[in-house]
């Protein structure tokens, strides 16, 4: 980026930061004490505007968001983007209670036309794909993968709002349990996997997004995430890494990767997992041993319940199927905002 372009980007970011500051910040909702699993509720949005996620959807009316509170559910409007992101400090600690004017945003290198809503500690329904490497290379630690994944689902899923599916892969991806909120069914699917064969990880990621997560869209936004457990060493896929990443972006899915490489050095597979996570707004975890894998799952659970949501209307939006980049920054440079790198505009 030359000096002139850099100056234009900085000027645009200054403008959007000022625009964000002028938007009214929604105060946190007051609610009765609840358990740790139910306290992460969305703050109410302003009464008038509709809110949204991917462009091309029709607005709908507001309804209840969870079992124990009456926080409104966002509904998708035309030309609106629902950006879910996480903020941490340099020690990877989650930063709560930031305000709308603490951030600067560019969509396709332009300030958004309008900020519709800003919420903290959102409680949107989860759609989670558990994608587990069942190839020969992970045979010795497969039991720990199964056990940790089951514990994660027990902790994270809320029966009335959340859904998950389980996929195992070696040379081919296989859905072991389709979308459900039934923990017993998900656990059975995980335990039916048997390790053996080569590794077609890119095919599995691509298929999980195309056949499962891409279909989870409608008038109400949800948080879509993939938990990928693998060493990242692909040797059988027909699709390439960039194709798998693009499909994740089309499905608006955040990838959380857990590496099963226990060696001290980070290899090619770990670099692949890192790119998958970074390009989709997720995170990669490197547990030092198989016994520590459950800690990585707990970290993912914490992040999914410690996020922000910003809904906005992009400037100069076109229904052309093009990829639109997103740059989101914290004005306080002590903090880092982690979000997806962009999204594909729908075609008319």
Number of C-alpha atoms within 10 A of each C-alpha: 7 6 8 9 10 11 12 13 17 13 13 19 23 17 18 23 22 15 19 23 16 12 15 16 16 16 14 15 14 10 12 8 8 11 7 7 12 15 16 18 24 25 19 21 23 16 8 7 10 20 29 29 29 24 22 18 19 14 17 15 12 15 13 12 18 19 11 13 17 15 22 19 22 28 21 27 25 16 21 24 25 26 22 23 20 21 21 15 13 10 7 10 10 16 15 14 10 13 17 23 19 14 19 22 24 23 23 18 17 20 25 24 15 16 22 21 23 28 25 25 21 21 26 23 20 20 23 25 25 24 27 25 30 28 23 15 20 19 13 10 14 20 16 15 22 18 15 20 22 22 15 19 21 15 12 19 21 19 11 10 16 19 21 24 25 26 24 26 27 26 20 18 23 16 19 20 20 16 18 16 19 18 18 12 17 24 20 14 20 26 14 12 20 16 19 16 15 20 27 24 35 26 23 27 26 23 22 26 26 16 11 19 25 18 10 16 16 14 18 23 20 22 20 26 25 24 23 26 26 26 25 26 20 20 13 16 17 10 16 13 19 14 14 22 23 20 20 28 23 20 24 28 24 26 30 26 29 27 24 25 22 13 10 8 8 12 13 13 16 23 14 19 25 21 19 28 24 20 21 24 23 25 22 24 21 20 17 14 12 19 12 13 22 19 14 20 24 16 13 23 16 13 17 23 21 19 21 25 20 20 25 24 23 21 16 11 16 14 13 11 12 12 16 16 15 18 18 19 20 18 16 9 10 9 18 19 19 22 22 23 17 21 24 20 20 17 11 8
